Amino acid sequence: MKTRHLIDLDDLSLDELDRILDLAKVIMEHPPYYLDSCHGRLMATLFYEPSTRTQMSFQSAILKLGGQIIGFDNPSNSSVSKGESLKDTVRVVSNYADLVVIRHPREGTAKAASLFSRSPVINAGDGGHFHPTQTLTDLFTLLNTKGRLDHLTIGLCGDLKNGRTVHSLVKTLIRYPGNRFVLISTPQLSLPPYMKALLSKAGCDYIESASLQEAIGEVDVLYMTRIQQERFASAEEYQKQKGAFVLNMEILKKARYGLKILHPLPRVDEIDYAVDDDPRAVYFEQTEYGMFARMALILHMLDGSKKQLDPRPESNAGRCCENPRCITRTESYLPRLFKKTADGLCCEYCDAKQSGSLRTGGTGTDSSRVDI
């Protein structure tokens, strides 16, 4: 039996996802029942980039379950600063811990870490790629504030290009019936083509808008995101997009009474502080919901798990991924893994589309892989 990892919420069936959310509800209502559920268990948090909510939420979750924590929140305080590879760090830490939670600025890092870990790996955010546990937080928030995960009109506003929380949320909500999306961004920060292709393939209606004021009146949920300065190539490019969308009380007058406003946080200037006191704003409650969701996820991931190193897939012959932010661009020992999709050739780590023609007969064990 292969080690279970959570790189993307697609790694969970809808039935599993619903069971985790149900468990989170029970934990929230009866926390004393779970005080010793992880007694003797150790969780490692490997955070290669700054985090407040995700890191502290995971830490709070394991401690409230009776477990303990090791890890680092700054790579300069670890052997990474001496040049240690991701492979070596993960291989060693997974010997100590029962669960490895990793956040990294490079896309595809969680997938890469899973190849060398003897313990389950949870993706706590890999560059602008995915952030599945934030999505779990978002789903649990919607269940508790809207009462459902289907037949919603969801407005996504801000940096939809680099917003890993947006990408994960869209990929998951298209699995529930009747959901439609309003994509609110500048042209430069619009949802990536591969995400739009997923929407179309799932048969989900979506429209694009450059105006928060015009779009807010038709959504049941507004998911605000910050313009992510750290994802821009230069300060000048960031300044061109900064402040493009600001939710204030004037704009909120046009919103539905039952609207719920979510935000993965941190915010910069995209939500006016006056909005915090509006009952439709649930982004601070969202952080507490996230802790219960992660408690349920930890229990799910540890259930029946045992330490083992799975066989690694064989590398596809060919070049490195074309995405300059992909983990394979810095960790050169990683096997080159590509998959064939309806859109062409994609990197298995970061999902970036590759140029060039395809030829079948790859050397990997997965028949969907190809040589390039």
C-alpha positions as CSV (number, residue, x, y, z in Angstrom):
1,M,0.0,0.0,0.0
2,K,1.4,3.3,-1.1
3,T,2.0,6.2,1.4
4,R,-0.9,8.6,1.3
5,H,0.0,12.2,0.5
6,L,-2.1,15.3,0.1
7,I,-0.7,17.4,-2.8
8,D,-4.1,18.6,-4.1
9,L,-7.6,18.0,-2.9
10,D,-8.1,15.9,-6.0
11,D,-6.1,13.3,-4.1
12,L,-9.3,12.9,-2.0
13,S,-12.5,11.4,-3.2
14,L,-15.7,13.5,-2.6
15,D,-16.7,10.9,-0.1
16,E,-13.4,11.3,1.8
17,L,-13.7,15.1,1.6
18,D,-17.2,15.0,3.0
19,R,-16.2,12.7,5.8
20,I,-13.3,15.0,6.8
21,L,-15.7,18.0,6.8
22,D,-18.2,16.0,8.9
23,L,-15.4,15.1,11.4
24,A,-14.3,18.7,11.6
25,K,-17.9,19.6,12.6
26,V,-17.9,16.9,15.3
27,I,-14.4,18.1,16.6
28,M,-15.6,21.7,16.7
29,E,-18.7,20.8,18.7
30,H,-17.0,18.3,21.0
31,P,-13.2,19.2,21.3
32,P,-12.6,17.4,24.6
33,Y,-13.3,14.0,22.9
34,Y,-10.2,14.4,20.7
35,L,-7.6,15.7,23.3
36,D,-5.4,12.6,23.1
37,S,-6.2,11.4,19.6
38,C,-2.6,12.0,18.5
39,H,-0.8,11.2,21.7
40,G,2.7,10.0,20.8
41,R,2.5,11.4,17.3
42,L,5.0,13.9,15.9
43,M,4.3,16.4,13.0
44,A,7.1,18.2,11.2
45,T,6.4,21.7,9.7
46,L,8.9,22.6,7.0
47,F,8.1,26.2,6.1
48,Y,10.5,27.6,3.5
49,E,8.5,30.9,3.2
50,P,6.7,33.1,5.8
51,S,3.3,32.0,7.2
52,T,1.2,33.0,10.1
53,R,-2.2,31.3,9.8
54,T,-1.3,28.1,8.0
55,Q,1.7,27.4,10.3
56,M,0.0,28.3,13.5
57,S,-3.2,26.6,12.5
58,F,-1.4,23.3,11.9
59,Q,0.5,23.7,15.1
60,S,-2.6,24.4,17.1
61,A,-4.3,21.5,15.5
62,I,-1.7,18.9,16.4
63,L,-1.3,20.3,19.9
64,K,-5.1,20.2,20.5
65,L,-5.0,16.6,19.4
66,G,-2.3,15.7,21.9
67,G,0.6,15.5,19.4
68,Q,3.9,17.4,19.2
69,I,5.8,19.5,16.6
70,I,9.2,19.7,15.2
71,G,10.4,21.7,12.1
72,F,11.4,25.2,11.1
73,D,9.7,28.4,9.9
74,N,12.8,29.9,8.3
75,P,15.2,27.9,6.1
76,S,18.1,30.1,7.3
77,N,17.7,28.4,10.7
78,S,18.1,24.9,9.1
79,S,20.7,23.0,7.1
80,V,19.0,24.4,4.0
81,S,21.2,27.5,4.6
82,K,24.2,25.2,4.1
83,G,23.0,24.0,0.8
84,E,21.1,20.9,1.8
85,S,18.7,19.6,-0.9
86,L,15.0,19.3,-0.5
87,K,15.5,15.5,-1.0
88,D,17.9,15.2,1.9
89,T,15.9,17.4,4.2
90,V,12.6,15.6,3.6
91,R,14.3,12.1,3.7
92,V,15.8,12.8,7.2
93,V,12.8,14.6,8.7
94,S,10.4,11.9,7.6
95,N,12.5,9.5,9.7
96,Y,11.6,11.5,12.8
97,A,8.0,12.6,12.1
98,D,4.7,10.8,11.5
99,L,3.5,13.6,9.2
100,V,5.3,16.2,7.1
101,V,3.7,19.6,6.3
102,I,5.6,21.6,3.8
103,R,5.3,25.1,2.4
104,H,7.7,26.4,-0.3
105,P,7.9,29.2,-2.8
106,R,8.6,26.8,-5.7
107,E,5.7,25.3,-7.6
108,G,5.6,21.5,-7.4
109,T,7.6,21.2,-4.2
110,A,5.0,19.2,-2.3
111,K,4.9,16.6,-5.1
112,A,8.7,16.5,-5.1
113,A,8.8,16.1,-1.3
114,S,6.4,13.1,-1.5
115,L,8.9,11.2,-3.6
116,F,11.4,11.1,-0.8
117,S,9.3,11.0,2.4
118,R,8.6,7.9,4.5
119,S,5.6,9.7,6.1
120,P,2.5,11.3,4.6
121,V,3.2,14.8,3.1
122,I,0.7,17.6,3.3
123,N,1.0,20.5,0.8
124,A,0.7,23.8,2.8
125,G,1.2,25.9,-0.3
126,D,3.7,25.5,-3.2
127,G,4.4,28.8,-4.9
128,G,1.4,30.0,-7.0
129,H,0.3,26.4,-7.6
130,F,-2.0,24.9,-4.9
131,H,-3.0,25.3,-1.3
132,P,-5.3,22.4,-0.5
133,T,-5.6,22.9,3.3
134,Q,-6.7,26.5,2.7
135,T,-9.4,25.2,0.5
136,L,-10.4,22.7,3.2
137,T,-10.7,25.7,5.4
138,D,-12.8,27.6,2.8
139,L,-15.1,24.6,2.4
140,F,-15.7,24.2,6.1
141,T,-16.3,28.0,6.4
142,L,-18.9,27.8,3.6
143,L,-20.7,24.8,5.2
144,N,-20.9,26.7,8.5
145,T,-22.0,30.1,7.0
146,K,-23.9,29.2,3.8
147,G,-25.0,25.7,4.8
148,R,-23.9,24.1,1.4
149,L,-21.2,23.6,-1.1
150,D,-23.4,23.4,-4.2
151,H,-25.5,25.8,-6.4
152,L,-23.5,28.8,-5.3
153,T,-22.3,31.8,-7.4
154,I,-18.7,32.4,-6.2
155,G,-16.9,35.7,-7.0
156,L,-13.1,35.4,-7.0
157,C,-11.4,38.8,-6.8
158,G,-7.8,39.9,-7.0
159,D,-4.7,38.0,-8.1
160,L,-6.3,35.0,-9.8
161,K,-3.1,34.3,-11.8
162,N,-0.8,33.6,-8.8
163,G,-3.4,32.9,-6.2
164,R,-2.8,29.3,-5.2
165,T,-5.8,29.5,-2.8
166,V,-8.0,30.4,-5.8
167,H,-6.7,27.6,-7.9
168,S,-7.4,25.0,-5.2
169,L,-10.8,26.4,-4.4
170,V,-11.9,26.4,-8.1
171,K,-10.6,22.8,-8.6
172,T,-12.6,21.6,-5.7
173,L,-15.9,23.6,-6.1
174,I,-16.3,22.4,-9.7
175,R,-16.8,18.9,-8.2
176,Y,-20.0,20.0,-6.6
177,P,-23.1,20.6,-8.8
178,G,-24.6,23.9,-9.8
179,N,-21.7,26.2,-8.9
180,R,-20.8,29.1,-11.2
181,F,-18.0,31.6,-11.0
182,V,-17.4,35.3,-11.5
183,L,-13.7,36.0,-12.1
184,I,-12.8,39.5,-11.1
185,S,-9.3,40.6,-12.0
186,T,-7.2,42.8,-14.3
187,P,-6.3,41.1,-17.6
188,Q,-2.7,40.7,-16.4
189,L,-3.9,38.8,-13.3
190,S,-6.6,36.7,-14.8
191,L,-7.1,33.0,-14.0
192,P,-4.5,30.8,-15.9
193,P,-5.7,29.1,-19.1
194,Y,-5.3,25.6,-17.6
195,M,-7.7,26.6,-14.8
196,K,-10.2,28.0,-17.3
197,A,-9.9,24.8,-19.2
198,L,-10.9,22.8,-16.1
199,L,-13.9,25.0,-15.6
200,S,-15.0,24.4,-19.2
201,K,-14.4,20.7,-19.0
202,A,-16.5,20.5,-15.8
203,G,-19.3,22.4,-17.6
204,C,-19.2,25.2,-15.0
205,D,-20.5,28.6,-16.1
206,Y,-18.1,31.5,-15.5
207,I,-17.8,35.1,-16.6
208,E,-14.9,37.5,-16.3
209,S,-15.2,41.0,-15.0
210,A,-12.8,43.9,-14.4
211,S,-15.2,45.7,-12.0
212,L,-15.8,44.6,-8.4
213,Q,-18.6,47.2,-8.1
214,E,-20.5,45.8,-11.1
215,A,-20.0,42.1,-10.1
216,I,-20.7,42.1,-6.4
217,G,-24.5,42.2,-6.7
218,E,-24.7,38.7,-8.3
219,V,-22.5,36.6,-6.0
220,D,-23.4,34.5,-3.0
221,V,-19.8,34.3,-1.9
222,L,-17.0,36.9,-2.5
223,Y,-13.5,35.4,-2.1
224,M,-11.1,38.4,-1.9
225,T,-7.3,37.9,-2.4
226,R,-4.4,40.3,-2.1
227,I,-2.2,41.2,-5.0
228,Q,0.9,39.1,-4.2
229,Q,4.0,41.2,-4.3
230,E,6.3,38.2,-3.9
231,R,5.1,36.6,-7.1
232,F,6.0,39.6,-9.3
233,A,9.3,39.9,-11.3
234,S,9.8,43.5,-10.2
235,A,8.5,46.2,-7.8
236,E,7.3,48.2,-10.8
237,E,5.1,45.4,-12.1
238,Y,3.6,45.0,-8.7
239,Q,2.9,48.8,-8.3
240,K,0.9,48.7,-11.6
241,Q,-1.5,46.1,-10.1
242,K,-1.5,47.2,-6.5
243,G,-4.8,48.6,-5.3
244,A,-6.8,47.5,-8.4
245,F,-9.6,46.2,-6.2
246,V,-10.7,47.5,-2.8
247,L,-13.8,46.3,-1.1
248,N,-15.3,49.1,1.0
249,M,-18.7,49.9,2.5
250,E,-19.8,51.9,-0.5
251,I,-19.3,48.9,-2.8
252,L,-20.8,46.6,-0.2
253,K,-24.1,48.5,-0.5
254,K,-24.6,46.7,-3.8
255,A,-24.2,43.2,-2.3
256,R,-26.8,40.7,-1.4
257,Y,-27.9,40.5,2.2
258,G,-26.8,36.8,2.5
259,L,-23.4,37.4,0.9
260,K,-20.4,35.9,2.8
261,I,-17.0,37.5,2.4
262,L,-14.0,35.2,2.6
263,H,-10.3,36.0,2.5
264,P,-7.3,33.6,3.0
265,L,-5.4,36.5,4.6
266,P,-3.1,38.3,5.0
267,R,-4.8,41.3,3.6
268,V,-3.0,44.4,2.5
269,D,-5.3,47.1,1.2
270,E,-8.0,45.1,-0.7
271,I,-10.6,45.2,2.2
272,D,-11.3,48.4,4.0
273,Y,-11.1,47.9,7.8
274,A,-14.7,49.2,8.1
275,V,-15.9,46.0,6.4
276,D,-14.7,43.9,9.3
277,D,-17.7,44.8,11.4
278,D,-20.2,43.9,8.7
279,P,-21.9,40.5,9.6
280,R,-21.2,39.4,6.0
281,A,-17.5,39.4,6.6
282,V,-16.4,36.0,7.9
283,Y,-12.7,36.0,7.2
284,F,-11.7,36.1,10.9
285,E,-14.0,33.2,11.8
286,Q,-12.6,31.5,8.7
287,T,-9.2,31.1,10.5
288,E,-10.8,29.2,13.4
289,Y,-12.7,27.0,11.1
290,G,-9.4,26.2,9.5
291,M,-8.0,24.9,12.7
292,F,-10.8,22.4,13.1
293,A,-10.6,21.4,9.4
294,R,-6.9,20.7,9.8
295,M,-7.5,18.7,13.0
296,A,-9.8,16.4,11.0
297,L,-7.3,16.2,8.1
298,I,-4.5,15.2,10.4
299,L,-6.6,12.4,11.9
300,H,-7.5,11.3,8.4
301,M,-3.9,11.3,7.1
302,L,-2.6,9.4,10.1
303,D,-5.3,6.8,10.1
304,G,-3.6,3.5,9.2
305,S,-0.5,5.2,7.9
306,K,2.9,3.5,8.3
307,K,6.5,4.6,7.5
308,Q,7.7,3.5,4.1
309,L,9.5,4.9,1.1
310,D,7.5,4.3,-2.1
311,P,9.2,3.4,-5.3
312,R,9.9,6.5,-7.3
313,P,8.6,6.8,-10.9
314,E,11.1,6.6,-13.7
315,S,12.1,9.8,-15.3
316,N,10.8,10.8,-18.7
317,A,13.7,11.4,-21.1
318,G,13.9,15.1,-22.2
319,R,14.2,18.6,-21.0
320,C,13.4,20.3,-17.8
321,C,10.0,21.9,-17.2
322,E,9.6,25.2,-19.0
323,N,8.1,26.9,-15.9
324,P,10.9,29.0,-14.3
325,R,9.1,28.7,-10.9
326,C,9.0,24.9,-11.0
327,I,10.9,23.0,-8.3
328,T,12.7,20.9,-11.0
329,R,14.6,24.1,-12.1
330,T,16.5,24.2,-8.8
331,E,16.5,20.5,-7.6
332,S,18.2,19.0,-10.6
333,Y,18.2,15.4,-9.3
334,L,14.4,15.1,-9.6
335,P,13.0,12.7,-12.1
336,R,11.5,14.5,-15.1
337,L,7.8,13.7,-15.0
338,F,5.3,14.8,-17.7
339,K,1.8,13.8,-18.5
340,K,-0.4,14.0,-21.5
341,T,-3.6,16.0,-21.1
342,A,-6.3,17.3,-23.4
343,D,-4.3,20.6,-23.7
344,G,-1.0,18.9,-24.5
345,L,2.0,18.1,-22.4
346,C,2.1,19.2,-18.7
347,C,4.7,18.9,-15.9
348,E,3.5,16.5,-13.2
349,Y,5.0,18.7,-10.5
350,C,3.6,22.2,-11.3
351,D,1.0,21.4,-14.0
352,A,2.6,24.0,-16.3
353,K,1.9,23.4,-20.0
354,Q,4.9,22.6,-22.2
355,S,5.6,23.5,-25.7
356,G,6.8,21.1,-28.4
357,S,5.4,18.0,-30.1
358,L,4.6,14.8,-28.3
359,R,5.8,11.3,-29.0
360,T,4.5,8.2,-27.2
361,G,6.4,5.4,-25.6
362,G,7.6,7.1,-22.4
363,T,10.0,5.3,-20.0
364,G,7.8,5.9,-16.9
365,T,5.6,3.4,-15.3
366,D,2.5,5.5,-16.0
367,S,1.2,5.0,-19.5
368,S,0.0,8.6,-19.6
369,R,3.5,9.9,-19.4
370,V,5.4,10.7,-22.6
371,D,8.9,11.5,-23.7
372,I,9.6,14.9,-25.2
